[in-house]
């Protein structure tokens, strides 16, 4: 009956509350500028609130026709959780419940539009106020969303994590200085739970920095980021062999040298070899087989595993042929190789090892870009392959989450390197070693279910 009365009174053009219904003390205690707290018999943990403009003569404009001929059509109760900090250090807090009486307005001018009273203290559809949402997001950058929600004593719904994180990500992104365009850019696809996301890297003084991770490999998405860079500064671009990525870099950097590196060939071959290990190498008698079966035989960190590798291969002929052929590629890449060498390796791919055919296609289709890499005057720094593999492995091993959370943890929870030039602050990105270290730390926090909170 309570809602029906409010509906009827609203329809009659009457207001349910007057300024005498305002609790000034509780309004000040709540501390949300656009809300006022109503006097009720409830405990302080549950507050009934309305927007400040409820008691003002301000007419809301219709979003459709911009007319001010609007009136209240109905009032809908919206329940939200809120966070009150009880000290200046933000270590002690109280979670309270708000019952927000939100007005819906009808436009008498166009007759079609019914719209909710706009708010700034909480996002549309979110069950948390912005200040609680921001606290949850800040914790989720480093720990699991579930553990952070447990710390604050609020329900952890996976449906709300995207809404919680996107707002904070936008805030942190807006605070970052602009990117100082490097002379050398690399675009590498990282794999995260079967999806491919381009990581944009920059190289400064033989150090590899991560600039951003993009939502997808489409030409539009990649182009939207690349156009923020100064095309006149870019001299060389290392690109993964993906048509849409090549189209984007060709469009925005037509004067740059665009190449496919030996690192890309080795990475794609390693991924193919891992697929074979996972399909044919079950119960293989070697610990850390993914790593030890994808490095050069001579670089094995433990020579005692050599007999076990030979023993394991005896009953796995397809894995043996794949391993031998992958070793030949790694040995070739250690020498001063040529395109003819790569084509020969591709032609000799064993018939039954079709996982390597994708690498052969890259050699065939992107031969011009591989040849361009061979003629580069300045090759990638010595730590380039190690840096790229470290980033790819760290992201691949992260616990499952939506893209926004993954990107937020990688890009907006780790310190960027910056420099000041002519009084303006610029950023290089995140140094690769720091990026992989912090990602692995965040993954450990989540995987080991470490508690979030102040010790």
C-alpha positions as CSV (number, residue, x, y, z in Angstrom):
1,X,0.0,0.0,0.0
2,X,3.0,2.3,0.7
3,X,4.1,2.3,-2.9
4,X,0.6,2.7,-4.2
5,X,0.0,5.8,-2.0
6,X,3.2,7.4,-3.2
7,X,2.2,6.6,-6.8
8,X,-1.2,8.2,-6.3
9,X,0.0,11.2,-4.5
10,X,2.7,11.7,-7.2
11,X,0.0,11.4,-9.9
12,X,-2.0,14.1,-8.1
13,X,1.0,16.5,-8.2
14,X,1.6,16.4,-4.5
15,X,4.9,15.9,-2.8
16,X,5.2,13.2,-0.1
17,X,7.8,15.1,1.9
18,X,8.4,18.7,3.1
19,X,11.5,20.3,4.4
20,X,10.3,19.4,7.9
21,X,11.0,15.8,7.0
22,X,14.7,16.4,6.5
23,X,17.1,15.2,9.2
24,X,19.9,17.8,9.1
25,X,22.2,15.8,11.4
26,X,21.9,12.6,9.5
27,X,22.3,14.4,6.1
28,X,25.5,16.0,7.4
29,X,26.7,12.6,8.7
30,X,26.0,10.9,5.4
31,X,28.0,13.5,3.5
32,X,26.7,12.9,0.0
33,X,26.1,16.5,-1.3
34,X,23.2,15.7,-3.6
35,X,21.2,13.7,-1.1
36,X,19.2,14.6,2.0
37,X,18.2,12.1,4.7
38,X,14.6,11.9,5.8
39,X,13.4,11.5,9.4
40,X,12.3,8.0,10.0
41,X,12.1,5.5,12.8
42,X,14.7,3.3,11.2
43,X,18.2,2.5,12.6
44,X,21.0,4.7,11.3
45,X,22.2,1.7,9.3
46,X,19.2,2.2,7.0
47,X,18.6,5.7,5.7
48,X,15.8,6.9,3.5
49,X,17.0,9.6,1.1
50,X,15.8,11.8,-1.7
51,X,17.7,14.1,-4.1
52,X,18.2,17.6,-2.9
53,X,16.4,19.0,-5.9
54,X,13.2,17.3,-4.6
55,X,12.8,20.3,-2.4
56,X,13.7,22.8,-5.1
57,X,11.7,24.4,-7.9
58,X,14.2,23.3,-10.5
59,X,12.5,21.7,-13.5
60,X,14.4,18.8,-15.1
61,X,14.9,19.1,-18.8
62,X,13.5,16.3,-21.0
63,X,16.5,14.4,-22.6
64,X,14.5,13.9,-25.8
65,X,13.2,17.4,-26.6
66,X,15.0,19.5,-24.0
67,X,11.7,20.9,-22.8
68,X,11.2,22.0,-19.1
69,X,7.6,20.9,-19.1
70,X,8.3,17.9,-17.0
71,X,6.6,16.5,-13.9
72,X,7.0,13.5,-11.6
73,X,5.4,10.4,-13.0
74,X,6.3,7.9,-10.3
75,X,8.7,7.2,-7.5
76,X,10.8,4.0,-7.5
77,X,12.6,2.8,-4.4
78,X,16.2,2.0,-5.1
79,X,18.3,0.1,-2.5
80,X,22.0,0.8,-2.3
81,X,24.9,-0.1,0.0
82,X,27.1,2.8,1.0
83,X,30.5,3.2,2.7
84,X,31.3,5.7,5.5
85,X,34.9,6.1,6.5
86,X,35.2,6.6,10.2
87,X,38.8,7.9,10.3
88,X,41.0,10.1,8.1
89,X,43.3,7.2,7.2
90,X,40.4,5.2,5.7
91,X,41.1,2.2,7.8
92,X,37.9,1.9,9.8
93,X,34.5,2.1,8.1
94,X,30.8,1.4,8.3
95,X,28.6,-0.1,5.7
96,X,25.1,1.4,5.6
97,X,22.0,0.8,3.5
98,X,20.3,3.6,1.6
99,X,16.7,3.5,0.4
100,X,16.7,6.1,-2.3
101,X,13.3,7.4,-3.4
102,X,14.1,8.1,-7.1
103,X,11.6,10.1,-9.1
104,X,10.8,9.3,-12.7
105,X,9.7,12.3,-14.8
106,X,7.3,12.5,-17.7
107,X,7.6,15.2,-20.4
108,X,4.3,16.9,-21.2
109,X,5.8,18.5,-24.3
110,X,6.7,15.5,-26.4
111,X,4.5,13.1,-24.4
112,X,6.7,10.1,-25.0
113,X,9.6,10.5,-22.7
114,X,9.7,9.1,-19.2
115,X,13.2,9.3,-17.6
116,X,14.7,8.8,-14.1
117,X,16.0,11.7,-12.1
118,X,19.7,11.9,-12.9
119,X,22.2,11.1,-10.1
120,X,25.9,11.3,-9.6
121,X,26.3,9.4,-6.4
122,X,25.7,6.0,-8.0
123,X,25.9,4.5,-11.5
124,X,22.7,3.4,-13.2
125,X,21.7,-0.2,-12.2
126,X,24.6,-0.5,-9.6
127,X,23.6,-1.5,-6.1
128,X,26.6,0.4,-4.6
129,X,27.2,4.1,-4.2
130,X,30.2,5.4,-6.1
131,X,32.3,5.8,-3.0
132,X,31.7,2.1,-2.0
133,X,32.1,1.0,-5.6
134,X,35.5,2.9,-5.8
135,X,36.7,1.2,-2.6
136,X,35.8,-2.2,-4.0
137,X,37.5,-1.4,-7.3
138,X,40.7,-0.2,-5.6
139,X,40.9,-3.5,-3.8
140,X,40.0,-5.6,-6.8
141,X,43.0,-4.2,-8.7
142,X,45.2,-6.3,-6.4
143,X,43.0,-9.0,-4.9
144,X,40.0,-11.1,-5.8
145,X,36.7,-9.3,-6.0
146,X,35.2,-11.9,-3.6
147,X,37.9,-11.3,-0.9
148,X,37.4,-7.5,-1.2
149,X,33.7,-7.8,-0.9
150,X,34.1,-10.1,2.1
151,X,36.3,-7.4,3.7
152,X,33.7,-4.8,3.3
153,X,30.8,-7.1,4.2
154,X,28.9,-6.7,0.9
155,X,27.6,-9.4,-1.5
156,X,30.0,-10.4,-4.2
157,X,28.0,-10.6,-7.4
158,X,30.0,-11.3,-10.6
159,X,27.3,-9.4,-12.4
160,X,28.4,-6.2,-10.7
161,X,32.2,-6.4,-11.0
162,X,32.2,-4.9,-14.5
163,X,30.2,-1.8,-13.4
164,X,32.3,-1.5,-10.3
165,X,35.7,-1.6,-12.2
166,X,34.9,0.4,-15.3
167,X,34.2,3.6,-13.4
168,X,37.5,3.4,-11.5
169,X,39.4,2.4,-14.6
170,X,38.1,5.5,-16.4
171,X,39.2,7.6,-13.4
172,X,42.7,6.2,-13.2
173,X,43.1,6.4,-17.0
174,X,42.2,10.1,-17.0
175,X,44.9,10.8,-14.4
176,X,47.7,9.2,-16.5
177,X,50.0,11.6,-18.4
178,X,50.0,11.3,-22.2
179,X,52.3,8.7,-23.8
180,X,55.6,9.9,-25.0
181,X,55.7,8.3,-28.5
182,X,58.7,5.9,-28.8
183,X,60.7,5.5,-31.9
184,X,60.1,1.7,-31.8
185,X,56.7,0.2,-31.1
186,X,55.8,-3.5,-30.8
187,X,52.3,-4.9,-31.0
188,X,52.1,-8.4,-29.5
189,X,48.9,-10.5,-29.1
190,X,48.7,-12.0,-25.6
191,X,46.4,-14.9,-25.0
192,X,44.0,-14.8,-22.0
193,X,41.5,-17.7,-21.7
194,X,41.4,-18.4,-25.4
195,X,41.0,-14.7,-26.4
196,X,43.6,-12.6,-28.1
197,X,44.4,-9.1,-26.9
198,X,47.0,-6.8,-28.5
199,X,49.6,-5.5,-26.0
200,X,51.2,-2.3,-27.3
201,X,54.9,-2.1,-26.2
202,X,57.4,0.7,-26.6
203,X,61.2,0.4,-26.6
204,X,63.3,3.1,-24.9
205,X,67.1,2.8,-24.4
206,X,66.9,-1.0,-24.8
207,X,64.1,-1.3,-22.2
208,X,60.7,-2.7,-23.1
209,X,57.7,-0.8,-21.7
210,X,54.0,-1.7,-21.9
211,X,51.8,1.2,-23.0
212,X,48.4,-0.5,-23.0
213,X,46.4,-3.7,-23.6
214,X,43.6,-3.3,-26.2
215,X,40.2,-4.9,-26.1
216,X,40.5,-6.8,-29.5
217,X,42.7,-6.9,-32.6
218,X,40.3,-5.2,-34.9
219,X,41.6,-2.4,-37.1
220,X,39.2,0.1,-35.4
221,X,40.3,-0.7,-31.9
222,X,44.0,-0.7,-32.8
223,X,43.7,2.5,-34.8
224,X,41.9,4.3,-32.0
225,X,45.0,3.8,-29.8
226,X,47.6,4.4,-32.5
227,X,46.1,7.8,-33.5
228,X,47.0,9.1,-30.1
229,X,50.7,8.7,-30.9
230,X,52.9,11.1,-32.9
231,X,53.4,9.3,-36.3
232,X,56.5,11.5,-37.0
233,X,58.3,10.0,-34.1
234,X,57.7,6.3,-35.0
235,X,60.5,4.8,-37.1
236,X,60.0,1.0,-36.6
237,X,57.1,-1.2,-35.7
238,X,57.3,-4.9,-34.8
239,X,53.8,-6.4,-35.4
240,X,52.4,-9.9,-34.9
241,X,51.4,-11.5,-38.2
242,X,47.7,-10.5,-38.0
243,X,46.1,-8.8,-41.0
244,X,44.0,-6.3,-39.0
245,X,47.0,-5.2,-37.0
246,X,49.0,-4.6,-40.2
247,X,46.2,-2.6,-41.7
248,X,46.0,-0.4,-38.7
249,X,49.8,0.3,-38.5
250,X,50.0,0.9,-42.3
251,X,47.2,3.4,-42.0
252,X,48.6,5.5,-39.2
253,X,52.4,5.0,-39.7
254,X,52.9,4.8,-43.5
255,X,56.5,6.0,-43.3
256,X,57.6,3.5,-40.6
257,X,59.4,0.2,-41.2
258,X,56.8,-2.5,-40.4
259,X,58.3,-5.9,-39.7
260,X,57.7,-9.3,-38.2
261,X,60.5,-10.3,-35.9
262,X,62.3,-13.5,-35.2
263,X,60.8,-13.4,-31.7
264,X,57.3,-13.6,-33.3
265,X,58.3,-16.7,-35.3
266,X,59.7,-18.4,-32.2
267,X,56.7,-17.5,-30.1
268,X,54.2,-18.8,-32.6
269,X,56.3,-22.0,-33.0
270,X,56.5,-22.3,-29.2
271,X,52.7,-22.0,-28.9
272,X,52.3,-24.7,-31.5
273,X,54.7,-26.9,-29.7
274,X,52.8,-26.4,-26.4
275,X,49.6,-27.5,-28.1
276,X,51.3,-30.7,-29.1
277,X,52.8,-31.2,-25.6
278,X,49.3,-30.8,-24.1
279,X,47.7,-33.3,-26.5
280,X,50.5,-35.9,-26.8
281,X,52.6,-35.4,-23.7
282,X,50.1,-36.4,-21.0
283,X,52.0,-38.0,-18.0
284,X,55.3,-37.1,-19.6
285,X,58.1,-38.0,-17.1
286,X,59.5,-34.5,-16.8
287,X,58.6,-31.8,-14.3
288,X,57.9,-28.4,-15.9
289,X,57.6,-30.0,-19.3
290,X,56.1,-26.9,-20.9
291,X,59.3,-25.0,-20.3
292,X,61.8,-27.8,-20.7
293,X,60.4,-29.1,-24.0
294,X,60.3,-25.7,-25.6
295,X,63.9,-24.5,-25.0
296,X,67.0,-25.4,-26.9
297,X,68.3,-28.8,-25.7
298,X,71.7,-27.2,-24.8
299,X,70.0,-24.6,-22.6
300,X,68.2,-27.0,-20.3
301,X,68.6,-25.8,-16.7
302,X,69.0,-29.4,-15.4
303,X,71.0,-31.8,-17.5
304,X,69.6,-34.7,-15.4
305,X,66.3,-34.4,-17.2
306,X,67.9,-35.3,-20.6
307,X,67.5,-39.1,-20.1
308,X,63.9,-38.7,-18.9
309,X,63.1,-36.6,-22.1
310,X,64.6,-39.4,-24.3
311,X,62.6,-42.0,-22.3
312,X,59.4,-40.1,-22.6
313,X,59.7,-39.6,-26.3
314,X,60.1,-43.4,-27.0
315,X,56.4,-44.0,-26.6
316,X,55.3,-40.7,-28.2
317,X,56.5,-40.7,-31.8
318,X,54.5,-37.6,-32.9
319,X,55.8,-35.6,-30.0
320,X,59.3,-36.7,-30.8
321,X,59.1,-35.5,-34.4
322,X,57.6,-32.2,-33.3
323,X,60.3,-31.8,-30.7
324,X,63.1,-32.5,-33.2
325,X,61.6,-30.1,-35.7
326,X,61.1,-27.3,-33.1
327,X,64.7,-27.8,-32.0
328,X,65.9,-27.3,-35.6
329,X,64.0,-24.0,-35.7
330,X,65.5,-22.8,-32.4
331,X,69.0,-23.8,-33.6
332,X,68.4,-22.0,-36.9
333,X,67.4,-18.8,-35.1
334,X,70.7,-18.9,-33.2
335,X,72.5,-18.5,-36.5
336,X,72.6,-15.8,-39.1
337,X,69.5,-17.2,-40.8
338,X,67.9,-16.2,-44.1
339,X,64.4,-16.4,-45.6
340,X,65.5,-19.4,-47.6
341,X,66.4,-21.2,-44.3
342,X,63.0,-20.5,-42.9
343,X,61.2,-21.7,-46.1
344,X,63.3,-24.9,-46.0
345,X,62.3,-25.5,-42.4
346,X,58.6,-24.8,-43.3
347,X,58.7,-27.2,-46.3
348,X,60.1,-30.0,-44.0
349,X,57.3,-29.8,-41.4
350,X,56.4,-33.4,-40.7
351,X,53.1,-34.3,-42.3
352,X,51.4,-35.5,-39.0
353,X,52.5,-32.3,-37.1
354,X,50.0,-30.0,-38.5
355,X,50.2,-27.6,-35.6
356,X,53.3,-26.1,-37.2
357,X,51.5,-25.3,-40.4
358,X,50.3,-22.0,-39.0
359,X,54.0,-21.0,-38.6
360,X,54.6,-22.1,-42.2
361,X,51.8,-19.9,-43.4
362,X,53.3,-16.9,-41.5
363,X,56.6,-17.5,-43.2
364,X,54.9,-17.7,-46.6
365,X,52.4,-14.8,-46.2
366,X,54.6,-12.4,-44.3
367,X,57.9,-13.1,-46.1
368,X,58.3,-9.5,-47.1
369,X,58.0,-8.3,-43.5
370,X,60.4,-11.0,-42.2
371,X,62.9,-9.9,-44.9
372,X,62.4,-6.3,-43.7
373,X,63.4,-7.4,-40.2
374,X,66.6,-9.0,-41.6
375,X,67.6,-5.7,-43.2
376,X,66.9,-3.5,-40.1
377,X,69.8,-1.4,-39.1
378,X,68.8,-1.6,-35.4
379,X,67.6,-5.0,-34.1
380,X,65.5,-5.5,-31.0
381,X,67.4,-5.3,-27.7
382,X,68.8,-8.5,-26.2
383,X,66.2,-8.7,-23.6
384,X,63.3,-8.2,-26.0
385,X,62.3,-11.9,-26.4
386,X,62.6,-12.5,-22.7
387,X,60.4,-9.4,-21.9
388,X,57.7,-10.4,-24.4
389,X,57.6,-14.0,-23.3
390,X,57.4,-12.8,-19.6
391,X,54.4,-10.6,-20.3
392,X,52.6,-13.2,-22.4
393,X,53.2,-15.9,-19.8
394,X,52.2,-13.7,-16.8
395,X,48.9,-12.6,-18.5
396,X,48.1,-16.2,-19.6
397,X,48.6,-17.5,-16.1
398,X,46.3,-14.8,-14.5
399,X,43.1,-16.1,-12.8
400,X,40.0,-15.8,-14.9
401,X,38.2,-12.4,-15.0
402,X,36.6,-10.1,-17.6
403,X,38.8,-8.1,-19.9
404,X,38.2,-4.8,-18.0
405,X,39.5,-6.3,-14.8
406,X,42.5,-7.9,-16.5
407,X,43.4,-4.7,-18.2
408,X,42.9,-2.7,-15.0
409,X,45.2,-5.0,-13.0
410,X,47.9,-4.8,-15.6
411,X,47.8,-1.2,-16.6
412,X,46.2,0.8,-13.8
413,X,47.5,-0.8,-10.7
414,X,51.2,-0.7,-11.5
415,X,53.4,2.4,-11.6
416,X,54.2,3.9,-15.0
417,X,57.6,5.4,-15.7
418,X,57.4,9.1,-16.4
419,X,59.6,12.0,-17.5
420,X,59.2,15.7,-17.5
421,X,60.0,17.6,-20.7
422,X,59.6,21.4,-21.2
423,X,57.4,21.5,-18.1
424,X,55.1,18.8,-19.2
425,X,54.9,15.3,-17.8
426,X,55.0,12.3,-20.2
427,X,54.9,8.6,-19.6
428,X,56.9,5.8,-21.1
429,X,54.6,3.0,-19.9
430,X,55.3,0.2,-17.4
431,X,58.7,-1.4,-17.5
432,X,58.3,-5.1,-18.6
433,X,60.2,-6.5,-15.6
434,X,58.0,-4.6,-13.2
435,X,54.9,-5.5,-15.1
436,X,55.5,-9.3,-15.0
437,X,56.5,-9.1,-11.3
438,X,53.4,-7.3,-10.3
439,X,51.0,-9.4,-12.4
440,X,52.5,-12.5,-10.9
441,X,52.1,-11.0,-7.4
442,X,48.4,-10.1,-8.1
443,X,47.8,-13.6,-9.5
444,X,49.3,-15.1,-6.3
445,X,47.0,-12.9,-4.1
446,X,44.0,-14.2,-6.0
447,X,45.0,-17.8,-6.5
448,X,46.1,-18.3,-2.8
449,X,42.9,-16.4,-1.7
450,X,45.0,-13.9,0.4
451,X,42.8,-11.8,2.6
452,X,42.3,-8.2,1.6
453,X,42.5,-5.5,4.3
454,X,44.7,-3.6,6.7
455,X,47.0,-5.7,8.8
